[in-house]
């Protein structure tokens, strides 16, 4: 059996630079590419979209606080000064491990040869076997998702403004968010806050402060993943003060165009938003490597897949157990960033014939954050618990720091300052679909 070093180098073409193929332009893929900026190799980064998105702020696009361009940047622009990178706009459809090629759907590229392959294709929504709910309960993983939620959210008020029937008007002004993780908590808090402050003076026939926001969670507390119980309790209190109804220990049993069933309780609502689960990209299952229940690839300690030390899986697509804590690395941007840098450094060491035996990936916990509304947030960082205004400022500064590009950072800070001072959100544009369309 070849050594790990030999197995990585068997297919290299004499006289050619080693080829690194990266699938995904998220935090993991971009940081892997940047870690290889000065290495003697050629990188091909493949993504089906031409832009990188800062996903933690998608909910602010969905609730009209920010515009899409403020939290996204073209991948080509991000990497334009890195001469050893080629960007290919295409969708990866498979991997031939035996021949070491990535299969894509764009001409002239049908197969892209690699010496090293880094899969950072991320994750999408999981409806736990009820994919038919997706039409009536959109999730929040992309710019397109955020714009669709914003469209439905704003159209609901327009439809309610001209709806004479009180019962139907109540249904139009009822928003149900399924899942009380950070995305669900932030989305529910933002919807409730904007209805009671920002847009209240914009309508003549309805009182938007009567908007009903319901947050549904199957477990017994909000923010169940990693946050201490007392932090969850504070987030629940803040949500309640904002007017959000929180249903804990409650499971959604059906969703249709006019409402949702939670257990045996019927809630009439024309707007249901999904934040309850994620499923890894199907690309991971095509590798033939073991996967967990969510489709994440179970990787080796160096983030490679079993039997193929030249193929790495990182970010939301990987199930990684940190050797220090024996806990799974959370699917958040700090984990993806660290994995991308780790794999990039490992490849650099491998090219220099260093790094044997290969190191294990160790995760540095950067903490957990969630914002609930204006000057309301919770944070758990290094055992330190922050709540309220202090946590909110910390959340804002950290998110601005992780944004790509100085222009985006400046634009977001200015918009947040304006929103804070004047209770205004300037991105209240209904785009997509027909302008007069009612939510159905």
Helices and strands as residue ranges (DSSP letters): H 4-9, E 18-23, H 27-35, E 41-47, E 51-53, G 55-57, H 58-62, G 68-70, E 72-74, H 75-78, E 85-89, E 92-96, E 101-104, E 111-113, E 116-119, E 123-125, G 131-133, H 143-161, H 166-172, E 174-178, H 182-196, G 208-210, E 212-216, H 229-241, E 244-247, E 252-256, E 259-262, E 265-268, E 271-274, E 278-280, G 285-287, E 297-298, E 304-305, E 308-313, G 315-317, E 318-319, H 333-351, E 368-373, E 376-381, E 384-387, H 388-402, H 406-422
